[in-house]
């Protein structure tokens, strides 16, 4: 019974976190010509570790600047720099965790 309750709570937690990601990240990125997974791979190429990548994304979302963007100058000239995120620190971390889980390649490559 306890295992079942823990499983249900875990699933609810995952869905709640995915909701922050879906509502606050995916919604806006759907409007851009570059799919959201492409940003992930650009960050991964530059930062390579989970910790460094997550920290870089969170830092950029809190303090967006051309100098810290992983996008090309041409992309930024055309679409600009995103506005500072209004999400709380907790929500940012949760959204980035969902993003990492969705697109990570570690453990999926054979």
Secondary structure as UniProt FT lines:
FT   HELIX           2..21
FT   HELIX           22..26
FT   HELIX           27..29
FT   TURN            30..31
FT   HELIX           36..47
FT   HELIX           50..62
FT   HELIX           66..68
FT   HELIX           73..79
FT   HELIX           89..103
FT   TURN            106..108
//
